[in-house]
Amino acid sequence: MDREILEDYLPEARELLEQAQEMALRLEADPQDDNILASLFRAFHTLKGGAGFLEATALVDWAHHLEDLLDRLREHTVAVTPAVIDGILGGIDVIADMLNTLALGEEPSPGPEELARTLSQLAAATEQKKTEQAAAASDTPSQGVTTTASDEISTADFAAALGRLKSAAPSAKPQTTDEISQEEFEAYLDSLYGGGAPGLIEATSPSTPTPQPSPAPSSTIESAAQSPSRNGSPPTQGSTVHATPAGNELADSTLRVDAQRLDAVMNQVGELVLLRNRLTSAAAKILDSDEDLARIAREMDLTVNDLQNTVMRLRMQPCKRLFQQLPRVVRDASRQLGKEVRLDIVGEEVEIDKTVVDALSAPLTHLLRNSLDHGIEYPAEREALGKPREARIRVAAIHLGDKVRIEVSDDGHGIDAQKVAAKAVEKGLITAEQATRLSEQDAIELIFRPGFSTNDRVTDISGRGVGMDVVRETTRALRGRLDLSTRSGQGTTVALEFPLTLAVLPVLYLRLRREIYALPISSINGLLDIDPRRQHRLGGQSVYRVDSDNVVPLVDLGHILHQRPLRLGAEVSEGVLTDRGLLLVSEVLGTEDSVVKALDFLSEPNWYQGATISGQGQVVLILDPASIVQKALEGVSVPRSAEVAT
């Protein structure tokens, strides 16, 4: 197995497989669309061709099984049914596993025999009918009637094809080898079959003379072997695609680059940002006396910002790549549960950092399954409630300045806070006394606890208590924000907010007595002057009244980090209002773009997102406000009320 060919093949094959799954689901929604069928056939045909070069026999066989079935669908001798789509999707899963095996340098084993038999039975269901139609067509040919031909060609035909390819291919010097590339071979096969797939030849009317194939001019190649699998549309019969000139910009408009190289470039740019910050801080001390240095510092700041933005855009990917698996998840789960659900996807074109796209696949799957199993009612129940039988789940990506918001909402029955709290007590996650002190929102957020599930029975979809915990932990790891809102009888919305890029993190520097810390700006809602008269105790916890309608937990960082509370009135103090509560600090210093370095040596759990280097060259710990507030409220290190000096 040629490793170089394999490394080129795998990314293309996975892209084709993703497109094939999307087209299979579109085909189920629109069974009469022959363009979708042709594109789907082309995807598997191209997969099979590449696997043949790698001598991956098992993968070739599976692609051939799917081609046979799709061939029958294109001839309309087999109808598009849920069972047929199940077979195609099952075959896609098998091929995906085989590609993963190839990536490990191993030969894929044959797939499941039962599914292979199912595909063969579906393809052969009307073989007799197809044979009769083919015989009738040979007796009385007419325009638009199709007949089938074998996928195999003889040795003589292949030799003739090879000779014609050599004469057709543009070259500046004579051929000195009998080898041809995969693209040349696929191109000639397409020309033999009129731009379609082997096994399907369009018959012409007797009154219409059949054009004879002729050698292609040296300036053109009859080819569509690569583009149909990418743009999703089949080539037209007999179409001629002109060879692209060497200087054409379209031919070189994209370049596949290993993600590790982009990560290395991003890391170097991050180091450059840190050096820029230090230089700017040092130059600020002498700018008044050196105008040239001040101008150079400003120009360098702009240049580094432009470079940083350019490199960050290299890592951006559309949310379509994240959302493309979701229709399959909804289809499979809704059929398994016996529910009728329509999935609406909005904002596929919104771009976000590749790291977020790669990490959110599992959390989004958990959110959809949770909504399908726990939120959406059965059709009969929905009708009794006056709702449409078909439920609606909406997944949306929304661009919000330097953030991206991803929402998953449904129109089900919502979340019952009392039921959630009772279940948490039953499972021993909280005590009955703690349950009585929980607000409605706090009770609802218990669903994010590890091991929590309202299902008493473990199924393939839910019941293990790991799904929503994965959502919260992944959001936290990506420095994101999670919000959950629900209304009884109307549905639930889970919103995830993430920064556009994770490479550079804007932070707010703060002082706690003599030590400097940082907080992510994305988690900060505002800054407050602390008024001791607004501090109260509620349910054993210290709280702060922000205004007449807003009371939030008060967390003293002096107690959390120094084991010595700040003394309100005697020590200078300010408040940093976050999503989860008010943090009490000594002083807020200012903001700066930073590059986060992981603290891998710290045990879990901890209160830090990482560390950075400030403009003064100091190592500064970046705090995780959500983790600090949560653990304080849980009593891991419960802060005493701040002491008020008298």
Disulfide bonds with the S-S distance in Angstrom:
none
